[in-house]
Amino acid sequence: MINKKYLNISEVSKILQIEEHKIRYWDSINPKTNKYRIDGISTKSKGGTRYFNKENIKKLQKLKNILYDGDNQNYSIKLAEKILTSKSQLTIEKDKKKLTNQNQNNVEKIEQILNKMRLLLKNNSK
């Protein structure tokens, strides 16, 4: 990679082998939401020129990898954005464990309630 702090769109396009219009689209504002389609892809000058630092380029590379898997193309930019901005896998695993523990506690509470109801029904039927 070129040893400059910021690269322009044509340099990034050549390095990542992504057409410039695709980078512009990903870095544009969605008219329906008035938000960037994918946030943090570029740094813009006051004049609106897009410049890309190493972090921007890494994010673009990840986005390209998500949207283009070999010869297959996944057109869901929303899916790609979710993956780019999602929690780390470790956090997801912790959340799953927490939910599993909560579910186990809920099951135990329900079993206790059922046992109490059975006792009440037995006592009432005598």
N, C-alpha and C positions, 0 to 999 in steps of 0.2 A: 504494500500500500504506500501511497505517496506520503512523505513526511511533512505534511502541512497540518496546522491545527484545524482548519476548515477547508472542505472541498465544495466545489459547486456541483450542481445537479448533473451536468454532463460527465464529470469525473466519477461521481458515484454510480451513475448509470453504467458506465463502462466497467467499473470494478465489480459491481454486483450482477452485471448482465441483466438489468431490468430496464425496460424502456422508460424514457423520461416522462412520458404522459401518464404512466402508471404511478410513478412516484408522486407526480403532481396531484393525481386523483386521490391517492391515499392521504396526502398532506393537505387536502382541501376541506373546506367547511361544507357539511351536509346541509342543504337548504331546509330540510324538514326539521332538523334539531338545532340548527345554528351552532353546532359544535364541530370540532375537527373529527374527520372520519377515524383517524388514528392519531392520538395526541402524542406529541414529542418526537416527531419524525425529523423535523428540521428546526433550524434557528433562522429567523428571518431578519433581514436588515430593515431599516426604516423605510426603504424604498420597496420592500416586499421581495427582495431577492432571497432565495433559499440557499442556506449554507448548511453543511453537514459536518458534525464532529464525530469522533470515534463512537460515542454512545448512540448517536443517531444512526450511524451506519450499521452497528450491531443490531439495533431494533429493526431496521429495514431488512437485514439479512434473515432475522428470525421470521419476519412477516413473509418474506419470499419463500422461506422453507415451509411455512404453514400453508400458504396459498398455492404453491406449486410443488407437488410431490412427484418428482420425476416427470413423466409425460402427462400425468393426471393434474387437472386444475380444479381447485376448490374455490368456487366463486364467492363463498360466504365471508366477506370482510368482517362481518359482525362476530363470527366465530373466531377469526384470527385476532380481533381486538380483545375478545374475552380471554383468549389464551395468553396474549401478551400482558394483559393487566391482571390476570388471575393470581390467586395466592400461590405461594410455593407449594410443592408437593408435600413437603414436611408439614406445613400448616394444615393442609387438607387431611393428611393422615391423623393429625392430632384432633381435628374437628370430628373425624369419623369415630375415633376412640371415645371422645367425650359423648357423642350421641349414643354410642353403644352402651356406655355406662348409664346414661340417663334412661335409655329404654329398659335396661335390666332393672333399674330402680322402680320404674313404672310398672313393670310386670310383677315385681315383688309386692308392690302396694295393691295392685289389682287382685293378686292371689289372697292377700290378707283380707281384703274386703269381701271376696267371694266366700272365704272360710267363715267369716263372721255372719254373712247372710245365710249360709247353710246351717250354722248353729241356731240362728234365730228361727229359721223355718222348722227345724227339728223341734225346738222348744214349743213353738206355736201349734204344731200338729199333735202334741201329746194331750 
